[in-house]
Amino acid sequence: MIIRKALALFAAALMLSAFGAAAHAQDSIAKIKERGKLLAGVKFDTPPFGFLNDKNEPVGFDLDLVRKVAEHLGVPVEFVKVTSPTRVPLLVSGNVDLVAASMTHTRGRDKTIDFSITYYTGAQSLIVHKDSPIKGLKDLAGKSVAVQQGTTLEKNIAAAAPTAKISAFKDYNSAWLALVQGRADALTGSLNILQGFAKDNPNYVILPDRFSVEPFGIGVRQGDSALRDEINFVLQDLWTNKQYAEIYRKWFGADPEVPIEVWPQ
C-alpha cells in the first residue's frame, strides 16, 4: 500500500511538472505577442549568416529566416547582437526569445537549451594566403591557427591538428584580421563563412580539407516546446513552398544541398 501511494504521488508530481513546463512554453508565445515583438539573438559579424551591411543594418541568412518566424507569429522582430560566448547565456536569462546565430546543435548545448530542427548543415575548413606553404591539416604542426572562441570550431581544430598553436578570438572579424596581419598562419571556420571572406579577398584561398559536420539549429529556452514547434513548422513550410531555396540562393549563391527535415501532416 505504501509503495502504491508513493508511486501515485510520483506520477502526480510528474504530471504537474509536465503541465507546468507546457504552461511555461505556451506563456513564451503569449509574452512575445503581449510585448508586441520577437527578440532574436543574432550575430552582427558573421557573413553571410548575420552581419552589418553598408548602411550598418543587420542582415543575413539567419535574420531572413527569423523574419519569417516573426511574420508567422504576427509580430515584428528586434535583432539583439550576440556572440558565440554570449548567445546561450542571453537566451537562458530571458534577454532574447530565440537565438539564430550560426550555432551548431551539440549534445552539450542540448543540456542547457533546446534546438529547432537543423536549418543548415555546414562543414569546417581552413583559409590561408595563396602563397602559404600550408596545403591541409597535415601542414599545421607548429603553425598558428586563428579560430572563434567558445565554438565547436575551437574544439574541432584542436582535435584535428593537436600540434598546431590555436589562437582563439572573440569573433570572426578579429580572427580574420589576425590572419591578414600575419599574426596567424591560417583561419579555421565554417565553410560558407570562409567563402564570404575569400570572395572579397582573392589573395586568400580555402583549402580542400573538410573536417567536421556542423548542423545549425535555432535555440530556444529549455522546455519551450511551443515556440520550438512554431519555428520548426515555419522552417518546414519554407522548404516545401520553395522560399527556403530562394533565401539560400540569395546568401550563398547556390542551391541548398541538404534538405530540411519535413514531417507529414
C-alpha positions as CSV (number, residue, x, y, z in Angstrom):
1,M,0.0,0.0,0.0
2,I,2.8,2.4,0.9
3,I,4.6,1.6,-2.4
4,R,1.4,2.2,-4.3
5,K,0.8,5.6,-2.6
6,A,4.4,6.6,-3.3
7,L,4.1,5.6,-7.0
8,A,0.8,7.6,-7.2
9,L,2.4,10.6,-5.7
10,F,5.4,10.3,-8.0
11,A,3.1,10.1,-11.0
12,A,1.1,13.1,-9.9
13,A,4.3,15.1,-9.4
14,L,5.4,14.2,-13.0
15,M,2.1,15.3,-14.4
16,L,2.3,18.6,-12.5
17,S,5.8,19.1,-13.7
18,A,4.8,18.4,-17.3
19,F,1.8,20.7,-17.0
20,G,4.0,23.4,-15.6
21,A,6.5,23.1,-18.4
22,A,3.8,23.1,-21.0
23,A,2.2,26.2,-19.5
24,H,5.6,27.9,-19.4
25,A,6.1,27.1,-23.0
26,Q,2.7,28.4,-24.0
27,D,3.4,31.5,-22.0
28,S,6.5,32.4,-24.1
29,I,4.5,32.9,-27.2
30,A,1.8,34.8,-25.2
31,K,4.6,37.1,-23.8
32,I,6.0,37.7,-27.2
33,K,2.6,38.8,-28.5
34,E,1.9,40.8,-25.4
35,R,5.3,42.6,-25.8
36,G,4.5,43.2,-29.4
37,K,7.8,42.0,-30.8
38,L,10.1,39.0,-31.1
39,L,13.5,39.4,-29.5
40,A,16.0,37.4,-31.6
41,G,19.7,37.0,-30.8
42,V,21.8,37.1,-34.0
43,K,25.3,37.8,-34.9
44,F,26.5,41.1,-36.4
45,D,29.9,39.9,-37.6
46,T,29.4,36.5,-39.3
47,P,28.6,36.9,-43.0
48,P,26.5,35.6,-44.7
49,F,24.6,34.3,-41.6
50,G,24.4,37.6,-39.7
51,F,26.3,40.9,-40.2
52,L,26.1,44.6,-40.7
53,N,25.7,45.9,-44.2
54,D,27.0,49.2,-45.7
55,K,24.1,51.0,-44.0
56,N,25.0,49.5,-40.6
57,E,21.8,47.4,-40.7
58,P,21.8,43.8,-39.6
59,V,21.2,41.4,-42.5
60,G,21.9,37.8,-43.3
61,F,20.6,34.3,-43.9
62,D,19.8,33.7,-40.2
63,L,17.9,37.0,-40.0
64,D,15.8,36.3,-43.1
65,L,14.7,33.0,-41.5
66,V,13.8,34.7,-38.2
67,R,11.8,37.4,-40.0
68,K,9.7,34.6,-41.4
69,V,9.2,33.2,-37.8
70,A,8.1,36.7,-36.6
71,E,5.8,37.1,-39.5
72,H,4.2,33.7,-38.6
73,L,3.7,34.9,-35.0
74,G,2.2,38.1,-36.2
75,V,4.8,40.5,-34.6
76,P,7.8,42.5,-35.8
77,V,11.3,41.3,-34.8
78,E,14.0,43.2,-32.9
79,F,17.5,41.9,-33.5
80,V,19.8,41.7,-30.5
81,K,23.5,41.3,-31.0
82,V,25.0,38.2,-29.6
83,T,28.4,36.5,-29.9
84,S,29.4,32.9,-29.6
85,P,30.2,33.2,-25.8
86,T,27.1,35.2,-25.0
87,R,24.3,33.7,-27.2
88,V,23.4,30.9,-24.8
89,P,23.6,33.0,-21.6
90,L,21.4,35.7,-23.1
91,L,18.8,33.1,-24.1
92,V,18.8,31.4,-20.8
93,S,18.5,34.7,-18.9
94,G,15.5,35.7,-21.0
95,N,17.1,38.7,-22.8
96,V,16.1,37.1,-26.1
97,D,13.3,34.7,-27.1
98,L,15.4,32.7,-29.5
99,V,18.9,32.6,-30.9
100,A,19.7,32.2,-34.6
101,A,23.4,32.7,-34.7
102,S,25.2,30.1,-36.8
103,M,25.0,27.8,-33.8
104,T,25.9,24.2,-34.1
105,H,23.5,21.8,-32.3
106,T,25.6,19.7,-29.9
107,R,24.7,17.3,-27.2
108,G,26.5,19.5,-24.7
109,R,24.4,22.6,-25.6
110,D,21.3,20.4,-25.6
111,K,21.7,20.0,-21.9
112,T,21.1,23.8,-21.4
113,I,18.8,24.8,-24.2
114,D,16.5,23.3,-26.8
115,F,17.0,23.4,-30.6
116,S,14.9,23.6,-33.7
117,I,15.4,21.1,-36.5
118,T,18.6,21.6,-38.4
119,Y,18.1,24.5,-40.8
120,Y,21.7,24.5,-42.3
121,T,24.4,21.9,-42.4
122,G,27.9,23.2,-42.8
123,A,31.5,21.9,-42.7
124,Q,34.7,23.3,-41.1
125,S,37.6,24.2,-43.3
126,L,40.8,26.4,-43.4
127,I,41.6,29.6,-45.3
128,V,45.2,30.7,-45.9
129,H,47.1,33.2,-48.0
130,K,47.5,31.9,-51.5
131,D,51.3,31.8,-51.1
132,S,51.2,29.8,-47.8
133,P,53.0,26.5,-47.6
134,I,50.0,25.2,-45.7
135,K,48.0,22.9,-48.0
136,G,46.0,21.0,-45.5
137,L,45.6,19.8,-41.9
138,K,48.9,17.8,-42.1
139,D,50.8,21.0,-42.5
140,L,49.6,22.7,-39.4
141,A,52.2,21.3,-37.0
142,G,53.7,24.3,-35.1
143,K,51.6,26.7,-37.1
144,S,49.2,29.3,-35.6
145,V,45.6,28.9,-36.4
146,A,43.0,31.6,-35.6
147,V,39.5,30.5,-34.6
148,Q,36.5,32.0,-32.9
149,Q,36.4,31.3,-29.2
150,G,33.6,29.5,-27.5
151,T,32.6,27.5,-30.5
152,T,32.7,23.8,-31.7
153,L,35.2,25.1,-34.3
154,E,37.7,25.6,-31.5
155,K,37.3,22.0,-30.2
156,N,37.3,20.6,-33.7
157,I,40.6,22.2,-34.8
158,A,42.3,21.2,-31.5
159,A,41.3,17.6,-32.2
160,A,42.1,17.6,-35.9
161,A,45.5,19.4,-35.5
162,P,46.8,18.7,-32.0
163,T,50.3,20.0,-32.7
164,A,49.0,23.4,-34.0
165,K,49.0,26.5,-32.0
166,I,45.4,27.5,-31.5
167,S,44.7,31.3,-31.1
168,A,41.1,32.0,-30.1
169,F,39.5,35.3,-30.9
170,K,36.2,36.8,-29.8
171,D,34.7,36.9,-33.3
172,Y,35.4,36.1,-36.9
173,N,36.5,39.6,-37.8
174,S,39.2,39.6,-35.1
175,A,40.3,36.1,-36.2
176,W,40.4,37.2,-39.9
177,L,42.4,40.4,-39.0
178,A,45.0,38.2,-37.2
179,L,45.4,36.2,-40.4
180,V,45.7,39.2,-42.7
181,Q,48.2,40.9,-40.3
182,G,50.3,37.8,-40.2
183,R,49.6,37.0,-36.5
184,A,48.1,33.7,-37.6
185,D,49.1,31.3,-40.3
186,A,45.6,30.1,-41.0
187,L,42.0,30.7,-40.1
188,T,39.5,28.0,-39.5
189,G,35.7,28.3,-39.6
190,S,32.5,27.2,-41.2
191,L,33.0,26.8,-45.0
192,N,30.3,29.3,-46.1
193,I,31.6,31.9,-43.7
194,L,35.2,31.5,-45.0
195,Q,33.8,31.7,-48.6
196,G,32.4,35.1,-47.6
197,F,36.0,36.3,-46.7
198,A,37.5,34.7,-49.8
199,K,35.0,36.3,-52.1
200,D,36.2,39.8,-51.2
201,N,39.9,38.8,-50.8
202,P,41.3,37.0,-53.8
203,N,44.7,36.6,-52.2
204,Y,43.3,34.0,-49.8
205,V,42.3,30.5,-50.7
206,I,40.1,27.9,-48.9
207,L,41.9,24.5,-48.5
208,P,40.1,21.3,-49.6
209,D,40.1,19.6,-46.2
210,R,36.7,19.3,-44.5
211,F,36.9,18.0,-41.0
212,S,33.6,18.3,-39.3
213,V,29.8,18.4,-39.9
214,E,28.1,21.4,-38.4
215,P,24.3,21.1,-38.0
216,F,22.9,24.6,-37.2
217,G,19.8,25.0,-35.2
218,I,17.8,27.9,-33.8
219,G,18.0,27.8,-30.0
220,V,15.1,28.4,-27.5
221,R,14.9,28.0,-23.8
222,Q,14.8,24.6,-22.3
223,G,11.3,23.2,-22.3
224,D,9.9,25.9,-24.7
225,S,8.3,23.3,-26.9
226,A,5.6,25.6,-28.2
227,L,7.9,28.2,-29.7
228,R,10.3,25.5,-30.9
229,D,7.4,23.8,-32.7
230,E,6.3,27.1,-34.4
231,I,9.9,27.6,-35.6
232,N,10.0,24.1,-36.9
233,F,6.7,24.5,-38.8
234,V,8.0,27.7,-40.3
235,L,11.2,26.1,-41.5
236,Q,9.4,23.1,-42.9
237,D,6.8,25.3,-44.7
238,L,9.7,27.5,-46.1
239,W,11.2,24.3,-47.5
240,T,8.0,22.9,-49.1
241,N,6.9,26.2,-50.6
242,K,10.5,26.8,-52.1
243,Q,11.1,30.1,-50.2
244,Y,13.9,28.5,-48.2
245,A,15.8,27.8,-51.5
246,E,15.2,31.4,-52.6
247,I,16.7,32.7,-49.3
248,Y,19.5,30.2,-49.5
249,R,20.5,31.3,-53.0
250,K,20.3,34.9,-52.0
251,W,23.0,34.5,-49.4
252,F,25.1,31.5,-50.7
253,G,24.8,31.9,-54.5
254,A,23.9,28.2,-54.8
255,D,21.0,25.8,-54.3
256,P,20.8,24.1,-50.9
257,E,22.4,20.6,-50.9
258,V,21.0,19.3,-47.6
259,P,17.2,19.2,-47.4
260,I,15.3,20.3,-44.3
261,E,13.5,17.5,-42.4
262,V,9.8,17.8,-43.1
263,W,7.2,15.9,-41.0
264,P,4.0,14.6,-42.6
265,Q,0.8,16.4,-41.9
